Amino acid sequence: MADEFMKGFALFTLGGLGWLTFGGWYRTPSYYDIVQLVNPAEGVDSAYGEIGLVAGDAFFWVMILGALTFWVLIPASRELRDALDDGADGDAAN
């Protein structure tokens, strides 16, 4: 279980740092505004800017889906598999 936690934490950290970096570059018009990191991108008129926006969105989803996968889905699937295996063994003994 500890290795699943660390894998999820690594993806959460990597995705969060990438999202914060690209969000700070492309989605923060002023550091004195209340809304930052989620503003629509302004002034992106190059291919590298578009790649940066896509990378920022990809890092966001890596952060969310990586943590969800390793912290919720994999442990839940193992518990479900163990519960189904225990139920099958009980029926075979009768």
C-alpha distance (Angstrom), angle and dihedral (degrees) to the residues before:
residue distance angle dihedral
M1 . . .
A2 3.79 . .
D3 3.79 93.0 .
E4 3.82 91.4 52.6
F5 3.78 89.4 51.2
M6 3.81 91.8 50.8
K7 3.80 92.9 46.5
G8 3.80 90.4 51.3
F9 3.79 91.4 44.6
A10 3.82 91.5 49.8
L11 3.80 91.9 51.4
F12 3.81 90.8 44.6
T13 3.82 91.2 50.9
L14 3.81 95.2 43.4
G15 3.79 92.6 46.7
G16 3.79 92.9 45.0
L17 3.79 94.3 50.1
G18 3.80 91.9 46.7
W19 3.79 92.4 47.3
L20 3.81 92.1 48.2
T21 3.80 91.6 48.2
F22 3.80 96.8 48.7
G23 3.80 91.4 38.6
G24 3.78 90.3 53.7
W25 3.79 91.3 49.9
Y26 3.79 100.6 43.8
R27 3.81 109.7 17.7
T28 3.80 105.2 39.8
P29 3.81 111.6 82.4
S30 3.81 93.4 174.2
Y31 3.77 133.1 5.9
Y32 3.79 89.6 -139.8
D33 3.81 94.5 63.4
I34 3.77 119.4 99.5
V35 3.81 95.6 -134.4
Q36 3.79 112.3 62.6
L37 3.83 135.3 158.7
V38 3.81 93.3 19.3
N39 3.80 100.0 60.9
P40 3.78 118.0 115.7
A41 3.77 111.0 -95.5
E42 3.79 115.0 -98.9
G43 3.78 129.0 -162.9
V44 3.78 96.8 12.0
D45 3.78 102.9 145.6
S46 3.79 104.6 146.2
A47 3.77 136.7 74.9
Y48 3.80 90.6 -114.1
G49 3.79 90.0 54.3
E50 3.79 91.2 52.3
I51 3.81 90.2 48.1
G52 3.80 88.4 51.4
L53 3.80 91.8 52.3
V54 3.80 92.1 48.9
A55 3.81 90.6 46.8
G56 3.80 90.9 50.8
D57 3.79 91.5 51.6
A58 3.81 90.6 45.8
F59 3.81 91.4 51.9
F60 3.81 89.6 50.3
W61 3.79 92.0 54.3
V62 3.82 91.9 44.0
M63 3.80 87.1 55.1
I64 3.81 94.1 50.3
L65 3.80 101.5 36.4
G66 3.81 95.8 39.0
A67 3.78 93.4 55.1
L68 3.80 92.1 41.7
T69 3.80 92.0 50.5
F70 3.80 98.2 48.5
W71 3.82 98.2 33.9
V72 3.81 101.0 40.3
L73 3.81 116.6 8.7
I74 3.82 101.3 45.4
P75 3.84 95.5 44.7
A76 3.82 90.8 44.7
S77 3.81 91.7 50.2
R78 3.81 90.6 49.8
E79 3.80 91.6 50.0
L80 3.79 90.5 48.1
R81 3.80 91.7 48.4
D82 3.82 91.1 49.3
A83 3.80 91.2 48.5
L84 3.80 91.6 49.9
D85 3.81 92.1 46.6
D86 3.81 91.5 50.3
G87 3.79 90.8 49.7
A88 3.80 92.0 50.3
D89 3.83 92.3 50.5
G90 3.80 91.8 51.8
D91 3.80 92.5 52.9
A92 3.81 92.7 48.1
A93 3.82 92.2 55.7
N94 3.81 93.3 56.7
